[in-house]
Amino acid sequence: MLIEVTTFRLIDGANVDDFLEADAREQECVSAIKGIVRRTTARSDDGVWAVVTLWWGTDYAQAASDEFTAFVDGGTVRNERFETLD
């Protein structure tokens, strides 16, 4: 299994409610992607967002893309992938 953690900030002036609606639509689409186990979105107190996705493997993660990039400040995106040990 693969754990993918993507952190980012929203662009200046982005409406959080609009982002959350886009994220909910993304969640619906992502749930149909082959190889995804689970995906969740979280936010820290200082405005950093995280999307954590659990995949069956790297090949599945490589094939996927997010639909809400219009809201994301590209300069703040950090994407890390971790292979599970169990």
BADRENMAR-561103 format. One record per atom (N, C-alpha, C): atom name; x, y, z; chain; residue in three letters. Coordinates in nm, 3 decimals. Each point is the difference from the previous one (the first is absolute). Layout:
{"CA",{X,Y,Z},"A","ALA"}
...
This chain:
{"N",{0.083,-0.119,0.000},"A","MET"}
{"CA",{-0.083,0.119,0.000},"A","MET"}
{"C",{0.087,0.124,0.000},"A","MET"}
{"N",{-0.059,0.108,-0.045},"A","LEU"}
{"CA",{0.068,0.128,-0.008},"A","LEU"}
{"C",{-0.083,0.106,0.070},"A","LEU"}
{"N",{0.067,0.080,0.082},"A","ILE"}
{"CA",{-0.065,0.115,0.063},"A","ILE"}
{"C",{0.054,0.123,-0.069},"A","ILE"}
{"N",{-0.090,0.082,-0.053},"A","GLU"}
{"CA",{0.038,0.124,-0.066},"A","GLU"}
{"C",{-0.050,0.117,0.083},"A","GLU"}
{"N",{0.090,0.090,0.035},"A","VAL"}
{"CA",{-0.035,0.117,0.079},"A","VAL"}
{"C",{0.034,0.124,-0.083},"A","VAL"}
{"N",{-0.102,0.079,-0.029},"A","THR"}
{"CA",{0.019,0.124,-0.074},"A","THR"}
{"C",{-0.041,0.115,0.090},"A","THR"}
{"N",{0.092,0.093,0.023},"A","THR"}
{"CA",{-0.032,0.117,0.081},"A","THR"}
{"C",{0.008,0.124,-0.088},"A","THR"}
{"N",{-0.078,0.101,0.036},"A","PHE"}
{"CA",{-0.007,0.122,-0.080},"A","PHE"}
{"C",{-0.075,0.107,0.076},"A","PHE"}
{"N",{0.004,0.120,-0.053},"A","ARG"}
{"CA",{-0.083,0.111,0.045},"A","ARG"}
{"C",{-0.091,0.038,-0.115},"A","ARG"}
{"N",{-0.113,0.057,0.032},"A","LEU"}
{"CA",{-0.089,0.050,-0.103},"A","LEU"}
{"C",{0.056,0.131,-0.055},"A","LEU"}
{"N",{-0.038,0.034,-0.122},"A","ILE"}
{"CA",{0.043,0.127,-0.058},"A","ILE"}
{"C",{-0.063,0.114,0.079},"A","ILE"}
{"N",{0.065,0.115,0.000},"A","ASP"}
{"CA",{-0.055,0.118,0.068},"A","ASP"}
{"C",{-0.138,0.030,-0.056},"A","ASP"}
{"N",{-0.094,0.024,0.088},"A","GLY"}
{"CA",{-0.136,0.035,-0.039},"A","GLY"}
{"C",{-0.089,-0.118,-0.031},"A","GLY"}
{"N",{0.052,-0.122,0.007},"A","ALA"}
{"CA",{-0.083,-0.117,-0.028},"A","ALA"}
{"C",{-0.109,-0.012,0.105},"A","ALA"}
{"N",{-0.119,-0.032,-0.043},"A","ASN"}
{"CA",{-0.112,-0.020,0.090},"A","ASN"}
{"C",{0.006,-0.142,0.053},"A","ASN"}
{"N",{0.015,-0.015,0.132},"A","VAL"}
{"CA",{0.016,-0.132,0.061},"A","VAL"}
{"C",{-0.122,-0.087,-0.027},"A","VAL"}
{"N",{-0.120,0.056,0.007},"A","ASP"}
{"CA",{-0.121,-0.080,-0.025},"A","ASP"}
{"C",{-0.001,-0.053,-0.144},"A","ASP"}
{"N",{0.042,0.084,-0.095},"A","ASP"}
{"CA",{0.008,-0.045,-0.140},"A","ASP"}
{"C",{0.104,-0.111,-0.015},"A","ASP"}
{"N",{0.113,0.016,0.069},"A","PHE"}
{"CA",{0.102,-0.103,-0.005},"A","PHE"}
{"C",{-0.053,-0.132,0.057},"A","PHE"}
{"N",{-0.069,0.009,0.114},"A","LEU"}
{"CA",{-0.053,-0.122,0.061},"A","LEU"}
{"C",{-0.104,-0.068,-0.089},"A","LEU"}
{"N",{-0.079,0.079,-0.073},"A","GLU"}
{"CA",{-0.095,-0.058,-0.095},"A","GLU"}
{"C",{0.075,-0.070,-0.113},"A","GLU"}
{"N",{0.106,0.064,-0.051},"A","ALA"}
{"CA",{0.082,-0.062,-0.105},"A","ALA"}
{"C",{0.067,-0.126,0.052},"A","ALA"}
{"N",{0.045,0.005,0.125},"A","ASP"}
{"CA",{0.064,-0.116,0.060},"A","ASP"}
{"C",{-0.101,-0.115,0.015},"A","ASP"}
{"N",{-0.124,0.031,0.035},"A","ALA"}
{"CA",{-0.104,-0.103,0.012},"A","ALA"}
{"C",{-0.027,-0.064,-0.136},"A","ALA"}
{"N",{-0.003,0.082,-0.105},"A","ARG"}
{"CA",{-0.017,-0.056,-0.135},"A","ARG"}
{"C",{0.118,-0.088,-0.037},"A","ARG"}
{"N",{0.120,0.046,0.036},"A","GLU"}
{"CA",{0.121,-0.078,-0.026},"A","GLU"}
{"C",{-0.007,-0.133,0.074},"A","GLU"}
{"N",{-0.048,0.003,0.123},"A","GLN"}
{"CA",{-0.012,-0.122,0.079},"A","GLN"}
{"C",{-0.091,-0.101,-0.069},"A","GLN"}
{"N",{-0.110,0.048,-0.056},"A","GLU"}
{"CA",{-0.092,-0.088,-0.072},"A","GLU"}
{"C",{0.069,-0.062,-0.120},"A","GLU"}
{"N",{0.074,0.080,-0.075},"A","CYS"}
{"CA",{0.071,-0.050,-0.119},"A","CYS"}
{"C",{0.111,-0.097,0.039},"A","CYS"}
{"N",{0.075,0.038,0.103},"A","VAL"}
{"CA",{0.114,-0.081,0.042},"A","VAL"}
{"C",{-0.044,-0.136,0.050},"A","VAL"}
{"N",{-0.115,-0.005,0.064},"A","SER"}
{"CA",{-0.045,-0.129,0.055},"A","SER"}
{"C",{-0.023,-0.102,-0.110},"A","SER"}
{"N",{-0.018,0.046,-0.125},"A","ALA"}
{"CA",{-0.020,-0.092,-0.112},"A","ALA"}
{"C",{0.132,-0.040,-0.067},"A","ALA"}
{"N",{0.111,0.063,0.039},"A","ILE"}
{"CA",{0.129,-0.030,-0.063},"A","ILE"}
{"C",{0.050,-0.136,0.048},"A","ILE"}
{"N",{0.038,-0.079,-0.095},"A","LYS"}
{"CA",{0.053,-0.133,0.033},"A","LYS"}
{"C",{0.128,0.015,0.081},"A","LYS"}
{"N",{0.008,-0.074,0.107},"A","GLY"}
{"CA",{0.121,-0.003,0.080},"A","GLY"}
{"C",{-0.001,0.088,0.123},"A","GLY"}
{"N",{-0.104,0.081,0.017},"A","ILE"}
{"CA",{-0.005,0.086,0.118},"A","ILE"}
{"C",{-0.070,-0.074,0.114},"A","ILE"}
{"N",{0.057,0.011,0.117},"A","VAL"}
{"CA",{-0.058,-0.062,0.119},"A","VAL"}
{"C",{-0.080,0.103,0.077},"A","VAL"}
{"N",{0.061,0.116,0.023},"A","ARG"}
{"CA",{-0.065,0.106,0.076},"A","ARG"}
{"C",{0.069,0.132,-0.027},"A","ARG"}
{"N",{-0.075,0.110,0.010},"A","ARG"}
{"CA",{0.053,0.135,-0.017},"A","ARG"}
{"C",{-0.070,0.090,0.102},"A","ARG"}
{"N",{0.075,0.088,0.063},"A","THR"}
{"CA",{-0.058,0.095,0.094},"A","THR"}
{"C",{0.073,0.133,-0.009},"A","THR"}
{"N",{-0.069,0.107,0.031},"A","THR"}
{"CA",{0.056,0.134,-0.002},"A","THR"}
{"C",{-0.003,0.056,0.141},"A","THR"}
{"N",{0.107,0.072,0.037},"A","ALA"}
{"CA",{0.010,0.059,0.133},"A","ALA"}
{"C",{0.063,0.138,-0.011},"A","ALA"}
{"N",{-0.016,0.079,0.107},"A","ARG"}
{"CA",{0.057,0.135,0.003},"A","ARG"}
{"C",{0.059,0.026,0.138},"A","ARG"}
{"N",{0.118,0.063,0.002},"A","SER"}
{"CA",{0.063,0.036,0.127},"A","SER"}
{"C",{-0.049,0.138,0.044},"A","SER"}
{"N",{0.030,0.035,0.123},"A","ASP"}
{"CA",{-0.039,0.130,0.054},"A","ASP"}
{"C",{0.065,0.116,-0.074},"A","ASP"}
{"N",{0.116,-0.023,-0.062},"A","ASP"}
{"CA",{0.069,0.109,-0.069},"A","ASP"}
{"C",{-0.028,0.005,-0.151},"A","ASP"}
{"N",{-0.105,-0.072,-0.044},"A","GLY"}
{"CA",{-0.044,0.011,-0.139},"A","GLY"}
{"C",{0.065,-0.093,-0.099},"A","GLY"}
{"N",{0.078,-0.096,0.047},"A","VAL"}
{"CA",{0.056,-0.100,-0.090},"A","VAL"}
{"C",{-0.101,-0.113,-0.014},"A","VAL"}
{"N",{-0.025,-0.038,-0.125},"A","TRP"}
{"CA",{-0.093,-0.108,-0.029},"A","TRP"}
{"C",{0.078,-0.126,-0.032},"A","TRP"}
{"N",{-0.061,-0.115,0.024},"A","ALA"}
{"CA",{0.062,-0.128,-0.033},"A","ALA"}
{"C",{-0.105,-0.092,-0.059},"A","ALA"}
{"N",{0.038,-0.066,-0.107},"A","VAL"}
{"CA",{-0.082,-0.108,-0.056},"A","VAL"}
{"C",{0.082,-0.127,0.018},"A","VAL"}
{"N",{-0.058,-0.096,0.072},"A","VAL"}
{"CA",{0.068,-0.126,0.026},"A","VAL"}
{"C",{-0.078,-0.109,-0.075},"A","VAL"}
{"N",{0.073,-0.071,-0.085},"A","THR"}
{"CA",{-0.063,-0.103,-0.082},"A","THR"}
{"C",{0.074,-0.131,0.021},"A","THR"}
{"N",{-0.076,-0.105,0.019},"A","LEU"}
{"CA",{0.055,-0.134,0.014},"A","LEU"}
{"C",{-0.031,-0.076,-0.128},"A","LEU"}
{"N",{0.105,-0.045,-0.068},"A","TRP"}
{"CA",{-0.012,-0.070,-0.127},"A","TRP"}
{"C",{0.044,-0.145,0.015},"A","TRP"}
{"N",{-0.047,-0.085,-0.091},"A","TRP"}
{"CA",{0.045,-0.139,-0.002},"A","TRP"}
{"C",{0.142,-0.009,-0.052},"A","TRP"}
{"N",{0.046,0.101,-0.074},"A","GLY"}
{"CA",{0.138,-0.003,-0.050},"A","GLY"}
{"C",{0.035,0.128,-0.074},"A","GLY"}
{"N",{0.129,0.015,-0.029},"A","THR"}
{"CA",{0.053,0.119,-0.065},"A","THR"}
{"C",{-0.060,0.023,-0.138},"A","THR"}
{"N",{-0.019,-0.105,-0.077},"A","ASP"}
{"CA",{-0.053,0.015,-0.136},"A","ASP"}
{"C",{-0.135,0.070,0.000},"A","ASP"}
{"N",{-0.084,-0.031,0.098},"A","TYR"}
{"CA",{-0.131,0.063,0.009},"A","TYR"}
{"C",{0.013,0.149,0.031},"A","TYR"}
{"N",{0.089,0.033,0.092},"A","ALA"}
{"CA",{0.019,0.139,0.039},"A","ALA"}
{"C",{0.053,0.083,-0.117},"A","ALA"}
{"N",{0.090,-0.058,-0.079},"A","GLN"}
{"CA",{0.057,0.072,-0.114},"A","GLN"}
{"C",{-0.108,0.036,-0.102},"A","GLN"}
{"N",{-0.102,-0.083,-0.014},"A","ALA"}
{"CA",{-0.103,0.019,-0.102},"A","ALA"}
{"C",{-0.105,0.104,0.041},"A","ALA"}
{"N",{-0.006,0.037,0.125},"A","ALA"}
{"CA",{-0.105,0.089,0.050},"A","ALA"}
{"C",{0.043,0.147,-0.005},"A","ALA"}
{"N",{-0.098,0.090,-0.009},"A","SER"}
{"CA",{0.029,0.144,0.009},"A","SER"}
{"C",{-0.114,0.070,0.072},"A","SER"}
{"N",{0.031,0.110,0.068},"A","ASP"}
{"CA",{-0.102,0.075,0.074},"A","ASP"}
{"C",{-0.075,0.095,-0.091},"A","ASP"}
{"N",{-0.128,0.023,0.030},"A","GLU"}
{"CA",{-0.085,0.088,-0.079},"A","GLU"}
{"C",{-0.007,0.142,0.057},"A","GLU"}
{"N",{0.051,0.022,0.120},"A","PHE"}
{"CA",{-0.018,0.131,0.064},"A","PHE"}
{"C",{0.125,0.086,-0.001},"A","PHE"}
{"N",{0.089,-0.021,-0.096},"A","THR"}
{"CA",{0.126,0.074,-0.002},"A","THR"}
{"C",{-0.019,0.150,-0.019},"A","THR"}
{"N",{-0.115,0.043,-0.049},"A","ALA"}
{"CA",{-0.024,0.143,-0.018},"A","ALA"}
{"C",{-0.001,0.074,0.134},"A","ALA"}
{"N",{-0.024,-0.070,0.109},"A","PHE"}
{"CA",{-0.007,0.061,0.132},"A","PHE"}
{"C",{0.136,0.000,0.071},"A","PHE"}
{"N",{0.093,-0.080,-0.049},"A","VAL"}
{"CA",{0.123,-0.028,0.073},"A","VAL"}
{"C",{0.113,0.092,-0.044},"A","VAL"}
{"N",{0.073,0.052,0.097},"A","ASP"}
{"CA",{0.119,0.080,-0.028},"A","ASP"}
{"C",{0.113,-0.098,-0.035},"A","ASP"}
{"N",{0.030,-0.012,-0.128},"A","GLY"}
{"CA",{0.096,-0.098,-0.049},"A","GLY"}
{"C",{0.136,0.008,0.065},"A","GLY"}
{"N",{0.041,0.119,0.041},"A","GLY"}
{"CA",{0.129,0.016,0.065},"A","GLY"}
{"C",{0.007,-0.060,0.139},"A","GLY"}
{"N",{-0.114,-0.036,0.056},"A","THR"}
{"CA",{-0.002,-0.057,0.136},"A","THR"}
{"C",{-0.024,-0.150,0.002},"A","THR"}
{"N",{-0.018,-0.060,-0.117},"A","VAL"}
{"CA",{-0.032,-0.143,-0.007},"A","VAL"}
{"C",{0.123,-0.083,0.033},"A","VAL"}
{"N",{-0.022,-0.097,0.085},"A","ARG"}
{"CA",{0.103,-0.098,0.034},"A","ARG"}
{"C",{-0.066,-0.136,-0.004},"A","ARG"}
{"N",{0.056,-0.090,-0.078},"A","ASN"}
{"CA",{-0.059,-0.132,-0.016},"A","ASN"}
{"C",{0.103,-0.104,0.039},"A","ASN"}
{"N",{-0.037,-0.088,0.092},"A","GLU"}
{"CA",{0.089,-0.107,0.045},"A","GLU"}
{"C",{-0.074,-0.132,-0.008},"A","GLU"}
{"N",{0.075,-0.104,-0.032},"A","ARG"}
{"CA",{-0.058,-0.134,-0.007},"A","ARG"}
{"C",{0.080,-0.092,0.090},"A","ARG"}
{"N",{-0.072,-0.086,0.070},"A","PHE"}
{"CA",{0.061,-0.091,0.096},"A","PHE"}
{"C",{-0.053,-0.141,-0.025},"A","PHE"}
{"N",{0.090,-0.096,-0.012},"A","GLU"}
{"CA",{-0.039,-0.140,-0.011},"A","GLU"}
{"C",{-0.024,-0.054,0.141},"A","GLU"}
{"N",{-0.112,-0.069,0.019},"A","THR"}
{"CA",{-0.028,-0.057,0.131},"A","THR"}
{"C",{0.093,-0.119,0.025},"A","THR"}
{"N",{0.025,-0.027,0.125},"A","LEU"}
{"CA",{0.092,-0.106,0.038},"A","LEU"}
{"C",{-0.070,-0.127,0.046},"A","LEU"}
{"N",{-0.132,0.005,0.007},"A","ASP"}
{"CA",{-0.070,-0.121,0.045},"A","ASP"}
{"C",{-0.059,-0.076,-0.115},"A","ASP"}
